[in-house]
Amino acid sequence: MFSDVGGLEILTLIVMAIVIFGPDKLPKLIQDTMGFIRKVRSFADSAKEDIRSELGPEFKDFEFEDLHPKTFVRKQLMGGNDDPLGLKDMKDSLDIRSVLDDKPATPVNGRTGSVSFEKAAAPAAASSGPPLQPGERPPFDPDAT
């Protein structure tokens, strides 16, 4: 939350607090603020424990952080930390550094990342009837359109 606040900003806030509240009221203000934060934390912890106790024993390992959308999707759809879809292998095979260094790509499942631009033979199952004569129109299927 406060990871982007630097040392200079914190020092500025401390100086402003001393100037605004004065050195005699600042310790009392810090104590009151810390007491408020402790009360809010204890309230949140007791609310979490109440929810866990109401859910029952089958939800003992339930964590509220799992409800964050990123964590929920990763855990429920992707199976936690596993890689069931093989996305890691795909990401590793598409390594841009090997292209920039003119090194061959690492093989994935025994195949390299090379592409052939030669025409492949048409599969025999693709044609369902006799070949068309030059200039002949293909048959029209009214149900298909």
N, C-alpha and C positions, 0 to 999 in steps of 0.2 A: 504494500500500500504506500509506504513512504520510501521506497527504494530509489526514487529519483531525486530525493532531497539531499543536497550536498552539505558539506561542513560549513560553508559560508552562509547558507540559508539558516542553518540551525543557530549559528552564532548571532546572526541578525535578529532572529526571533527571541533569543535570550536577552540581548541588549534592549530590544523593544519592550519586553516584559518588565525588565528592571526599571526602565524609564516610565512606563505607564503605571505600573502598580507600586513601584517603590521597593526598596530593599527590605523594609520592615513588614510589608504585607505579603510579599512573594512566598515565603515559606508556608504561611497559612493557606494561601491559594493552591500551592502544590499539594499539600496534604489533603485538602478538600477534593481536588481533582483526582488524586490517586484513590481516595476512598470511594468516589463515585464510580471509577473504573472497576474497582474490586466488587462493588455491589452489582454492577451490570454483568460482570463475568460470572458471579455466583448465581445470579438470576438465570442467565443463559444455561449454565451447567445443570442447574436443578430442572429447568424446563426440558433439556435433552434427556436427563435421567427419567423424568416422568413419562416422556414419549416412549423411551426404550422399555420401561416397565409395562406400559399399556399395550405395546405391540406383542409382548409375550416372549417366551424363551427361544423361539425359532429366529428371532431378530437380535440375538445377543451381539453378533458381530456387525450390526448395522452402524454405518458411519454417515454422518450428515454431509460430509464432503463428497460422498458418492452421488448426491443429488445435483451436483454441479453438472451442467449439460455436457461439457467435454468429458468429464470423468464417467458420467452415466453412459454415454455412447461408447466410449472406449471399453468399459467393463461389460456392458450388456451385449453389444453387437459384435465387438471385436474379440471378445473372450479374455479380457484383462490385458496382460502383458504379452500374450501369445501373438503370433502373426498367422492366423488361419488362412488368410487370403493370399499369402505369399507376396505381399507388397514390399517387404524388405529385399527379397531377391530381385524384384523388378527394379527397385530403386538402385540397388548395387550394380545391376547390369547396364543401367542408363547413366553411367558415370561420365560426366562432361569433362572431367580432368583428363581421362584417357584419350579423348578426342583432341583436346588442345595440346597434349604432349605427343601426339602421333603414335601412341601406343595402342596395341589391339585391345579391344574390350575383353573383360574377363568372361569366360564361358559360363553360361547358366544352363544347367541340366544337359551338359555335353554339347551345347550349341553356342556358337559365337554370335555376336550382334551384327554380322554382315548381311547385306541385302543383295539379292540377285535380281537383275532387271531383264532376264531372259524370259521369253514367253513359255509358259508351262502348257503342256498338252491339256486340251479340254477334257473334262471327265465324260465318260461314256454315258453316265446316268443323266446328264444334263439335257440331252435331246430325248423327246418322248415320241418322236415320229420320224418319218423319212426326211432327209435333208431337203431344204428348199432349193428350187432352181433359181438361177439368176433372174432377177426382176419379179419373182413371185412374192406376193405379200403373205405374211404369216396369217394363220387362221385367227378369226375374231371370236372371242369368248364373251358374250354379253353378261354372263353371271360374274365374271371377274372384274368388271368395271363398275 
